[in-house]
Amino acid sequence: MDRLRLNPLHLEDAEALQRITDDPAIIDNIIFLSAPFTLDDARALIQSDPNHVFHGAWHRHSDELIGVVGTHLVGEGEVEIGYWIATRFSGQGYASEAAGGIVALLRQQYPTRTIFAECRPGNRASWRVLEKVGVKPTGEDGHRSEEHRLNSS
C-alpha cells in the first residue's frame, strides 16, 4: 500500500472515526451504523467483540484517517470484510487500496478461511472495489436484508 497504512482502531481514534463516519453518504449504506453517529457510537464500535476488528486506513504522510476496514470472524471458516471511506476521499482509489491491503493481510493470517463481503446490488462502486481485490459475486443473497454475497477466489 503506497498511500495508506492499516492499524486497528483504538479509543484515542474515536474522534477521527466519528468525524468521518457521521455522514449520510456512509450511514445510509452501512446497516449497523446509527444516525447520527456519535462519539459514544465510535467508542462502542472500537471496543466491540475481539472477533470484530475495525482498522483505520490512515494516510501515510498526513496521518489523517481516510477510512475504515472491518474484519469479522464468522464461525471457523470465514472472515467478512467491510469498509467505508470518508466522502471527501471517495473516487480516489483509497477504497481499493484499503480493501486490497486487508485482503492480503487476512490471506496471511487466515489462509484457510474464505474471505467474503456483502453488498447492496445498487452499490456499483463498492462492487467494483470488491471485484478488483479478488472478491467475486456468488449469486447468493447475503445474511442482511437487500445485500448479496461475494467470496474471495
GUTORSE-631598 format. One line per field, with one value per atom (N, C-alpha, C): residue in three letters; z negated, y negated, x negated. Coordinates in steps of 0.02 Angstrom, whole numbers, plus 50000, padded with zeros to 5 digits. Example, Ala and Ser with C-alpha at 12.3 -4.5 7.8 and 13.67 -1.06 7.14 Angstrom:
! GUTORSE-631598
aa: [ALA, ALA, ALA, SER, SER, SER]
zz: [49610, 49610, 49610, 49646, 49643, 49606]
yy: [50284, 50225, 50165, 50112, 50053, 49998]
xx: [49340, 49385, 49340, 49358, 49316, 49355]
! end
This chain:
! GUTORSE-631598
aa: [MET, MET, MET, ASP, ASP, ASP, ARG, ARG, ARG, LEU, LEU, LEU, ARG, ARG, ARG, LEU, LEU, LEU, ASN, ASN, ASN, PRO, PRO, PRO, LEU, LEU, LEU, HIS, HIS, HIS, LEU, LEU, LEU, GLU, GLU, GLU, ASP, ASP, ASP, ALA, ALA, ALA, GLU, GLU, GLU, ALA, ALA, ALA, LEU, LEU, LEU, GLN, GLN, GLN, ARG, ARG, ARG, ILE, ILE, ILE, THR, THR, THR, ASP, ASP, ASP, ASP, ASP, ASP, PRO, PRO, PRO, ALA, ALA, ALA, ILE, ILE, ILE, ILE, ILE, ILE, ASP, ASP, ASP, ASN, ASN, ASN, ILE, ILE, ILE, ILE, ILE, ILE, PHE, PHE, PHE, LEU, LEU, LEU, SER, SER, SER, ALA, ALA, ALA, PRO, PRO, PRO, PHE, PHE, PHE, THR, THR, THR, LEU, LEU, LEU, ASP, ASP, ASP, ASP, ASP, ASP, ALA, ALA, ALA, ARG, ARG, ARG, ALA, ALA, ALA, LEU, LEU, LEU, ILE, ILE, ILE, GLN, GLN, GLN, SER, SER, SER, ASP, ASP, ASP, PRO, PRO, PRO, ASN, ASN, ASN, HIS, HIS, HIS, VAL, VAL, VAL, PHE, PHE, PHE, HIS, HIS, HIS, GLY, GLY, GLY, ALA, ALA, ALA, TRP, TRP, TRP, HIS, HIS, HIS, ARG, ARG, ARG, HIS, HIS, HIS, SER, SER, SER, ASP, ASP, ASP, GLU, GLU, GLU, LEU, LEU, LEU, ILE, ILE, ILE, GLY, GLY, GLY, VAL, VAL, VAL, VAL, VAL, VAL, GLY, GLY, GLY, THR, THR, THR, HIS, HIS, HIS, LEU, LEU, LEU, VAL, VAL, VAL, GLY, GLY, GLY, GLU, GLU, GLU, GLY, GLY, GLY, GLU, GLU, GLU, VAL, VAL, VAL, GLU, GLU, GLU, ILE, ILE, ILE, GLY, GLY, GLY, TYR, TYR, TYR, TRP, TRP, TRP, ILE, ILE, ILE, ALA, ALA, ALA, THR, THR, THR, ARG, ARG, ARG, PHE, PHE, PHE, SER, SER, SER, GLY, GLY, GLY, GLN, GLN, GLN, GLY, GLY, GLY, TYR, TYR, TYR, ALA, ALA, ALA, SER, SER, SER, GLU, GLU, GLU, ALA, ALA, ALA, ALA, ALA, ALA, GLY, GLY, GLY, GLY, GLY, GLY, ILE, ILE, ILE, VAL, VAL, VAL, ALA, ALA, ALA, LEU, LEU, LEU, LEU, LEU, LEU, ARG, ARG, ARG, GLN, GLN, GLN, GLN, GLN, GLN, TYR, TYR, TYR, PRO, PRO, PRO, THR, THR, THR, ARG, ARG, ARG, THR, THR, THR, ILE, ILE, ILE, PHE, PHE, PHE, ALA, ALA, ALA, GLU, GLU, GLU, CYS, CYS, CYS, ARG, ARG, ARG, PRO, PRO, PRO, GLY, GLY, GLY, ASN, ASN, ASN, ARG, ARG, ARG, ALA, ALA, ALA, SER, SER, SER, TRP, TRP, TRP, ARG, ARG, ARG, VAL, VAL, VAL, LEU, LEU, LEU, GLU, GLU, GLU, LYS, LYS, LYS, VAL, VAL, VAL, GLY, GLY, GLY, VAL, VAL, VAL, LYS, LYS, LYS, PRO, PRO, PRO, THR, THR, THR, GLY, GLY, GLY, GLU, GLU, GLU, ASP, ASP, ASP, GLY, GLY, GLY, HIS, HIS, HIS, ARG, ARG, ARG, SER, SER, SER, GLU, GLU, GLU, GLU, GLU, GLU, HIS, HIS, HIS, ARG, ARG, ARG, LEU, LEU, LEU, ASN, ASN, ASN, SER, SER, SER, SER, SER, SER]
zz: [50000, 50000, 50000, 50050, 50058, 50016, 50014, 49981, 49912, 49895, 49832, 49789, 49724, 49677, 49639, 49625, 49588, 49518, 49469, 49399, 49364, 49319, 49280, 49245, 49244, 49210, 49135, 49100, 49027, 49002, 48938, 48910, 48927, 48930, 48946, 49019, 49059, 49128, 49136, 49080, 49083, 49115, 49099, 49129, 49204, 49228, 49300, 49333, 49301, 49327, 49331, 49278, 49277, 49331, 49340, 49388, 49460, 49479, 49549, 49559, 49505, 49512, 49506, 49469, 49461, 49524, 49576, 49642, 49674, 49697, 49726, 49784, 49822, 49877, 49851, 49791, 49761, 49721, 49676, 49632, 49671, 49726, 49766, 49802, 49808, 49844, 49799, 49734, 49688, 49634, 49637, 49599, 49524, 49497, 49424, 49395, 49436, 49411, 49396, 49341, 49322, 49344, 49353, 49371, 49316, 49290, 49304, 49273, 49300, 49274, 49224, 49160, 49106, 49084, 49041, 49012, 48971, 48936, 48898, 48946, 49004, 49054, 49079, 49090, 49113, 49061, 48999, 48945, 48941, 48946, 48942, 49000, 49060, 49117, 49108, 49083, 49072, 49018, 48968, 48912, 48922, 48983, 48993, 48984, 48993, 48986, 49022, 48992, 49024, 49091, 49106, 49171, 49225, 49204, 49250, 49240, 49284, 49278, 49333, 49314, 49362, 49367, 49428, 49443, 49473, 49449, 49480, 49541, 49595, 49655, 49650, 49629, 49615, 49673, 49691, 49743, 49717, 49753, 49731, 49716, 49754, 49747, 49699, 49697, 49654, 49590, 49583, 49526, 49518, 49572, 49570, 49582, 49544, 49554, 49619, 49667, 49732, 49733, 49697, 49698, 49646, 49649, 49601, 49640, 49618, 49645, 49586, 49587, 49534, 49554, 49506, 49516, 49462, 49483, 49438, 49446, 49396, 49398, 49391, 49438, 49439, 49435, 49380, 49371, 49375, 49398, 49402, 49471, 49521, 49589, 49630, 49602, 49643, 49606, 49645, 49618, 49667, 49639, 49679, 49676, 49733, 49734, 49752, 49731, 49750, 49742, 49773, 49770, 49785, 49765, 49788, 49791, 49837, 49849, 49838, 49805, 49795, 49862, 49863, 49926, 49965, 49931, 49969, 50002, 49985, 50016, 50065, 50075, 50119, 50192, 50231, 50301, 50315, 50265, 50274, 50266, 50265, 50261, 50191, 50140, 50071, 50049, 50071, 50052, 50078, 50140, 50169, 50133, 50117, 50082, 50012, 49976, 49908, 49909, 49952, 49957, 49980, 50029, 50052, 49998, 49958, 49903, 49850, 49834, 49783, 49809, 49873, 49902, 49900, 49918, 49915, 49844, 49796, 49726, 49702, 49720, 49698, 49730, 49793, 49825, 49790, 49761, 49722, 49654, 49620, 49552, 49551, 49601, 49602, 49671, 49688, 49757, 49775, 49726, 49743, 49741, 49718, 49714, 49781, 49795, 49853, 49833, 49873, 49861, 49901, 49869, 49904, 49884, 49924, 49910, 49932, 49904, 49926, 49948, 50002, 50031, 50064, 50059, 50093, 50168, 50206, 50279, 50312, 50286, 50316, 50301, 50256, 50238, 50285, 50347, 50400, 50384, 50353, 50337, 50290, 50240, 50192, 50226, 50271, 50307, 50348, 50380, 50420, 50376, 50317, 50270, 50250, 50230, 50207, 50262, 50322, 50377, 50394, 50388, 50401, 50353, 50291, 50242, 50237, 50285, 50288, 50251, 50235, 50202, 50255, 50273, 50331, 50309, 50349, 50334, 50333, 50286, 50282, 50311, 50321, 50343, 50285, 50224, 50164, 50129, 50096, 50053, 49992, 49964, 49903, 49842, 49783, 49721, 49704, 49726, 49712, 49768, 49751, 49799, 49855, 49916, 49975, 49995, 49968, 49986, 50019, 50062, 50096, 50074, 50079, 50054, 50110, 50090, 50134, 50094, 50127, 50095, 50128, 50089, 50117, 50163, 50211, 50258, 50234]
yy: [50059, 50000, 49938, 49900, 49842, 49782, 49768, 49707, 49717, 49778, 49792, 49841, 49837, 49889, 49910, 49974, 50001, 50019, 49994, 50011, 50019, 50069, 50074, 50007, 49988, 49926, 49936, 49883, 49881, 49823, 49824, 49772, 49701, 49689, 49622, 49602, 49649, 49636, 49621, 49623, 49617, 49551, 49496, 49432, 49431, 49456, 49459, 49505, 49562, 49609, 49577, 49543, 49510, 49456, 49419, 49363, 49388, 49443, 49466, 49508, 49537, 49584, 49550, 49495, 49461, 49422, 49459, 49432, 49475, 49444, 49484, 49529, 49508, 49550, 49615, 49615, 49676, 49713, 49677, 49708, 49742, 49712, 49740, 49805, 49819, 49879, 49934, 49921, 49973, 49985, 50044, 50060, 50054, 50067, 50068, 50000, 49949, 49882, 49843, 49805, 49766, 49693, 49660, 49589, 49550, 49500, 49480, 49529, 49531, 49574, 49531, 49547, 49505, 49530, 49490, 49510, 49574, 49580, 49642, 49702, 49691, 49745, 49765, 49715, 49730, 49771, 49751, 49788, 49860, 49868, 49935, 49979, 49950, 49988, 50012, 49967, 49984, 50038, 50037, 50085, 50147, 50158, 50216, 50281, 50335, 50403, 50411, 50447, 50456, 50492, 50525, 50557, 50506, 50444, 50390, 50333, 50329, 50279, 50228, 50165, 50110, 50078, 50078, 50050, 49980, 49933, 49868, 49870, 49839, 49829, 49758, 49752, 49687, 49666, 49603, 49577, 49578, 49607, 49615, 49548, 49496, 49434, 49384, 49383, 49334, 49363, 49430, 49465, 49450, 49432, 49419, 49484, 49494, 49553, 49544, 49589, 49586, 49631, 49687, 49734, 49789, 49838, 49893, 49957, 50010, 50077, 50123, 50155, 50201, 50273, 50313, 50385, 50421, 50470, 50503, 50579, 50613, 50685, 50716, 50761, 50793, 50868, 50898, 50969, 50989, 51049, 51074, 51063, 51047, 51048, 50986, 50932, 50872, 50809, 50758, 50691, 50642, 50599, 50549, 50483, 50449, 50382, 50331, 50271, 50215, 50152, 50098, 50038, 49976, 49920, 49855, 49805, 49759, 49708, 49640, 49594, 49527, 49498, 49466, 49442, 49398, 49356, 49311, 49348, 49412, 49451, 49503, 49506, 49557, 49542, 49595, 49589, 49579, 49589, 49578, 49643, 49700, 49764, 49787, 49748, 49768, 49830, 49838, 49898, 49961, 49960, 50018, 50032, 49979, 49988, 50017, 49991, 50016, 50087, 50100, 50167, 50218, 50199, 50244, 50258, 50208, 50217, 50265, 50259, 50302, 50373, 50381, 50448, 50483, 50448, 50477, 50497, 50454, 50469, 50531, 50534, 50590, 50655, 50652, 50714, 50741, 50696, 50718, 50745, 50709, 50728, 50788, 50794, 50848, 50881, 50917, 50944, 50994, 51024, 51074, 51045, 50984, 50954, 50924, 50927, 50892, 50819, 50774, 50702, 50684, 50650, 50631, 50561, 50534, 50470, 50474, 50431, 50425, 50353, 50344, 50278, 50271, 50212, 50199, 50199, 50231, 50235, 50166, 50116, 50049, 50011, 50036, 50001, 50022, 49998, 50020, 50003, 49946, 49927, 49978, 50000, 50049, 50117, 50136, 50199, 50197, 50141, 50136, 50143, 50111, 50116, 50189, 50222, 50291, 50338, 50329, 50371, 50358, 50295, 50277, 50312, 50324, 50356, 50431, 50460, 50532, 50561, 50521, 50545, 50541, 50599, 50605, 50623, 50601, 50618, 50694, 50716, 50787, 50802, 50750, 50761, 50776, 50776, 50790, 50726, 50729, 50673, 50674, 50614, 50608, 50621, 50619, 50629, 50567, 50508, 50446, 50431, 50402, 50384, 50341, 50356, 50317, 50320, 50366, 50372, 50439, 50441, 50502, 50519, 50583, 50607, 50610, 50594, 50600, 50639, 50686, 50726, 50714, 50726, 50723, 50783, 50773, 50828, 50869]
xx: [49957, 50000, 49955, 49962, 49919, 49940, 50005, 50028, 50056, 50074, 50109, 50070, 50085, 50063, 50126, 50132, 50189, 50168, 50206, 50193, 50260, 50266, 50328, 50342, 50406, 50426, 50423, 50404, 50401, 50444, 50460, 50504, 50481, 50416, 50393, 50409, 50433, 50452, 50527, 50563, 50637, 50660, 50628, 50650, 50641, 50584, 50573, 50623, 50638, 50687, 50756, 50776, 50841, 50845, 50792, 50790, 50801, 50768, 50777, 50839, 50866, 50922, 50990, 50995, 51060, 51076, 51093, 51105, 51160, 51215, 51269, 51245, 51196, 51171, 51142, 51116, 51089, 51142, 51175, 51225, 51281, 51302, 51357, 51337, 51273, 51250, 51225, 51219, 51193, 51246, 51275, 51334, 51325, 51266, 51258, 51237, 51230, 51213, 51276, 51274, 51333, 51324, 51381, 51380, 51415, 51383, 51314, 51265, 51205, 51152, 51113, 51122, 51095, 51026, 50995, 50931, 50939, 50995, 51008, 51015, 51046, 51052, 50983, 50940, 50872, 50834, 50839, 50805, 50831, 50897, 50927, 50904, 50899, 50876, 50804, 50762, 50692, 50685, 50727, 50722, 50765, 50790, 50833, 50795, 50829, 50804, 50736, 50688, 50622, 50625, 50681, 50689, 50709, 50721, 50740, 50689, 50641, 50588, 50596, 50595, 50600, 50531, 50506, 50440, 50448, 50409, 50408, 50363, 50386, 50345, 50319, 50256, 50225, 50181, 50184, 50139, 50068, 50022, 49952, 49918, 49934, 49897, 49930, 49995, 50029, 50056, 50056, 50085, 50159, 50192, 50264, 50301, 50356, 50398, 50437, 50426, 50457, 50520, 50516, 50571, 50563, 50607, 50609, 50620, 50585, 50596, 50609, 50667, 50685, 50671, 50649, 50640, 50681, 50718, 50766, 50759, 50731, 50725, 50795, 50810, 50876, 50864, 50886, 50877, 50804, 50790, 50722, 50690, 50731, 50703, 50709, 50735, 50745, 50724, 50710, 50698, 50731, 50772, 50807, 50768, 50767, 50737, 50791, 50781, 50823, 50781, 50801, 50760, 50802, 50776, 50802, 50745, 50751, 50701, 50735, 50700, 50727, 50748, 50806, 50834, 50786, 50748, 50704, 50646, 50636, 50583, 50610, 50675, 50703, 50684, 50681, 50664, 50590, 50547, 50475, 50435, 50469, 50435, 50417, 50437, 50420, 50457, 50520, 50558, 50524, 50502, 50468, 50403, 50366, 50303, 50314, 50363, 50376, 50404, 50452, 50481, 50430, 50389, 50336, 50285, 50269, 50222, 50249, 50313, 50342, 50349, 50367, 50373, 50304, 50252, 50184, 50166, 50181, 50167, 50206, 50269, 50311, 50289, 50266, 50242, 50180, 50140, 50081, 50103, 50147, 50168, 50213, 50257, 50308, 50309, 50256, 50251, 50306, 50338, 50390, 50460, 50468, 50535, 50555, 50620, 50648, 50659, 50636, 50648, 50709, 50757, 50817, 50840, 50884, 50915, 50988, 51028, 51097, 51107, 51144, 51150, 51219, 51248, 51311, 51300, 51344, 51335, 51327, 51360, 51356, 51293, 51252, 51190, 51134, 51138, 51092, 51019, 51007, 50938, 50906, 50944, 50918, 50908, 50953, 50945, 50880, 50866, 50805, 50743, 50744, 50688, 50678, 50731, 50726, 50701, 50727, 50704, 50631, 50609, 50539, 50491, 50513, 50469, 50481, 50518, 50525, 50584, 50633, 50694, 50749, 50776, 50821, 50892, 50942, 51011, 51023, 51064, 51080, 51149, 51189, 51257, 51305, 51278, 51318, 51338, 51396, 51415, 51370, 51358, 51320, 51364, 51334, 51372, 51413, 51390, 51425, 51473, 51528, 51580, 51551, 51570, 51553, 51479, 51441, 51371, 51358, 51308, 51288, 51217, 51200, 51136, 51083, 51021, 50963, 50910, 50875, 50822, 50755, 50703, 50635, 50625, 50580, 50567, 50508]
! end
